């Protein structure tokens, strides 16, 4: 007997609003997966019907970098919560990337505010990757697409990731270790 996953319309509506609070993403179907993103060739998340969760996708959209329910994400080394969303990721770089994406979703405009902060010789996010570092030779080696038009600097220590996420939490108008938590 064939089985197929399904969702109640109210659950799907809730997941869509949670994944895209601004209502500006496009929804599309690919290989029996419901994908969301501004660019169909680079989706930012998918809806997992069987688990009723949102799965954030990596920069290339090729594989999940995190799951909203980290209780089932056994290989997660780091854990993040933003309000009622929970994410488990495997690397420090993904802590920063997932944390920033979740903060932007919780409070649109966070990345814009964060892009104006440059404490020393680098900023953490920028719309033009050349603005990430004062030393131009670092741009090619240590910048990656975050989402949409945003780029991120990737050569960060644990202390730097913590500091950037604390700043981003403030930019989002949230409280560190209350509305936004990270387990390093």
C-alpha positions in Angstrom: 0.0 0.0 0.0 1.4 3.4 -1.0 1.7 6.1 1.6 2.2 9.8 1.2 2.8 12.7 3.7 0.1 15.3 4.1 -0.6 18.3 6.3 -3.7 20.0 7.5 -4.1 23.4 5.7 -3.9 25.2 9.1 -0.5 23.5 9.8 0.8 24.3 6.3 -0.3 27.9 6.7 1.4 28.2 10.1 4.7 26.7 8.7 4.6 29.0 5.7 4.2 32.1 7.9 6.9 30.8 10.3 9.3 30.2 7.3 8.5 33.6 5.7 7.1 36.1 8.1 7.5 38.9 5.5 5.5 37.0 2.9 8.0 37.8 0.2 9.4 34.4 -0.7 8.2 32.2 -3.6 6.9 28.6 -3.0 7.7 25.9 -5.5 7.7 22.1 -5.8 10.8 20.1 -6.7 11.1 16.4 -6.5 8.1 16.1 -4.2 9.5 18.8 -1.8 7.9 22.1 -1.0 10.7 24.7 -1.2 10.7 28.4 -0.3 13.0 31.2 -1.3 13.4 34.4 -3.3 15.3 32.4 -6.0 13.9 29.0 -7.3 17.5 27.9 -8.1 18.7 28.7 -4.5 15.9 28.0 -2.0 16.5 29.0 1.6 14.3 26.4 3.3 11.9 23.5 2.7 8.8 22.2 4.5 9.1 18.6 5.7 5.6 17.3 5.6 6.2 14.1 7.6 7.9 15.9 10.5 5.9 19.1 10.2 9.1 21.2 10.4 11.0 23.7 8.4 14.5 22.7 7.2 16.9 25.5 6.5 19.1 24.9 3.4 22.7 25.7 2.8 23.9 28.6 0.7 23.8 26.4 -2.5 20.4 25.0 -1.5 21.8 21.5 -2.0 21.5 20.0 1.5 19.9 20.9 4.9 22.3 22.6 7.3 19.8 22.5 10.1 16.4 21.3 11.3 14.0 23.3 13.3 13.5 20.3 15.7 17.0 19.6 16.9 15.7 16.8 19.1 15.8 14.6 16.0 19.0 16.0 14.7 21.4 13.6 16.4 24.6 14.7 14.7 24.2 18.4 15.7 27.2 19.7 17.6 25.7 23.1 18.3 22.2 24.2 19.2 20.3 27.5 18.6 16.9 28.7 19.7 15.2 31.9 18.5 11.9 32.4 20.3 10.1 29.1 19.5 12.4 27.9 16.7 15.1 25.3 17.5 18.0 24.5 15.2 20.9 22.0 15.4 24.0 22.5 13.2 27.2 20.7 12.8 29.8 23.5 12.4 30.7 26.8 14.0 30.3 28.5 10.6 26.7 27.1 10.4 26.0 28.4 13.9 26.7 31.9 12.6 24.9 31.5 9.3 21.8 29.8 10.7 21.7 32.2 13.6 21.8 35.3 11.4 19.2 33.8 9.0 16.9 33.0 11.9 17.3 36.5 13.5 16.6 38.1 10.1 13.4 36.0 9.8 12.4 36.9 13.4 13.1 40.6 12.9 13.5 41.7 9.2 16.1 44.4 8.8 18.5 42.8 11.3 21.1 42.1 8.6 20.9 45.7 7.3 21.6 47.1 10.8 24.4 44.6 11.4 26.0 45.5 8.1 26.7 49.0 9.5 28.8 47.6 12.4 32.5 47.4 11.7 34.5 47.2 15.0 38.0 46.6 13.6 39.1 45.5 10.1 36.0 43.5 9.1 32.2 43.4 9.2 30.2 40.2 9.4 27.6 40.8 6.7 27.5 43.0 3.6 25.6 43.2 0.3 28.9 43.6 -1.5 31.4 41.0 -0.4 34.3 43.4 -1.0 33.0 45.4 2.0 33.5 42.5 4.4 37.2 43.0 4.9 39.7 45.9 4.7 42.3 43.4 3.4 41.0 42.6 -0.1 42.9 39.3 -0.4 40.7 37.8 2.3 37.5 38.3 0.3 37.9 35.3 -2.1 39.0 32.9 0.7 36.7 33.9 3.5 33.4 35.1 2.2 30.3 33.1 1.3 26.8 33.9 0.1 24.4 34.0 3.2 21.0 34.5 1.6 19.5 36.7 -1.0 21.9 39.6 -1.7 23.8 39.1 1.6 27.4 37.9 2.0 29.1 36.7 5.2 32.7 36.6 6.5 33.6 33.1 7.4 37.0 33.3 9.2 35.6 33.6 12.8 36.7 32.1 16.1 34.1 30.8 18.6 34.5 34.1 20.5 33.9 36.1 17.4 30.8 34.1 16.4 29.4 34.6 19.9 30.1 38.4 19.7 28.6 38.8 16.3 25.5 36.8 17.3 25.1 39.0 20.4 25.3 42.1 18.3 22.8 40.6 15.8 20.5 39.8 18.7 20.6 43.4 19.8 20.0 44.6 16.2 16.9 42.4 16.1 15.6 43.9 19.3 15.8 40.6 21.1 17.5 39.6 24.3 20.6 37.4 24.3 20.2 34.1 26.3 16.5 34.7 26.5 14.9 35.2 23.0 18.1 33.9 21.3 20.4 31.2 22.8 23.3 29.3 21.5 24.9 26.2 23.0 28.6 26.2 22.0 
